[in-house]
Amino acid sequence: MSALHEFQELTDTEEYFDFFDLDYDERLVYVKRFHIMKKYGEMIEKAKASNLGSDEKLLEYYKFALITVYKNFENGYAPSAAEVWDTFDKPSACSTCSTSTSCNDIEEVSNGVHACTSQPNFSFN
């Protein structure tokens, strides 16, 4: 199994640090896990969009990205309320859409809140 394939099989935040043999503060990762992985995921998506060449160069970038994101949080970076709430404001994927961004049935339902209109309505009456 290639190193890139092994990387793609990782799921937990700590696994990424262990994969790259990086030291980390367990308490910081425990508290900031969601934010670290959100920023790390954004950087990975950027790398996927560009052609970095070999798997080795891609993995080097992934390691650099993880170090960068972690160091930012270690040095006191805190996401703004807008960044946090933006995550929750986005509509979720529905049963007929593969992802929320490809959904064609998203409409504003009230005061800037969006929902997928193709989702079944449930009634608890």
FENMONOR-V169995 format. One record per residue. N is the residue number from 0. PSI is psi in degrees with one decimal (* if undefined). Layout:
BEGIN
N	PSI
N	PSI
END
This chain:
BEGIN
0	133.7
1	158.8
2	-37.3
3	-39.9
4	-41.0
5	-43.8
6	-43.6
7	-16.7
8	-9.4
9	146.9
10	-34.6
11	148.4
12	-47.1
13	-32.3
14	-35.7
15	-43.8
16	-42.5
17	-39.3
18	-43.2
19	4.7
20	48.5
21	139.8
22	147.6
23	155.6
24	113.8
25	-37.6
26	-41.4
27	-45.3
28	-38.8
29	-43.9
30	-37.9
31	12.9
32	-52.4
33	-47.5
34	-39.4
35	-47.8
36	-31.2
37	-49.7
38	-40.3
39	-42.9
40	-38.5
41	-41.0
42	-36.5
43	-41.3
44	-38.8
45	-40.0
46	-37.6
47	-31.6
48	-23.6
49	158.9
50	103.9
51	-1.4
52	-116.6
53	164.5
54	-36.4
55	-43.3
56	-38.0
57	-44.8
58	-36.1
59	-43.0
60	-43.6
61	-40.5
62	-47.2
63	-41.3
64	-42.5
65	-43.2
66	-46.3
67	-49.4
68	-47.2
69	-46.3
70	-36.9
71	-45.2
72	-36.7
73	-33.3
74	10.8
75	4.3
76	134.4
77	127.5
78	147.0
79	162.6
80	-35.9
81	-40.2
82	-42.0
83	-48.5
84	-25.3
85	-36.1
86	-41.1
87	-19.6
88	-21.0
89	138.9
90	150.6
91	161.8
92	150.5
93	-180.0
94	-20.7
95	-7.7
96	144.3
97	-33.1
98	158.2
99	-28.6
100	-18.7
101	1.3
102	129.2
103	-3.2
104	24.3
105	129.1
106	153.2
107	124.9
108	-30.9
109	137.9
110	46.6
111	0.3
112	131.6
113	151.4
114	156.7
115	120.3
116	-8.2
117	-6.1
118	143.6
119	143.3
120	133.4
121	141.3
122	133.1
123	30.2
124	*
END
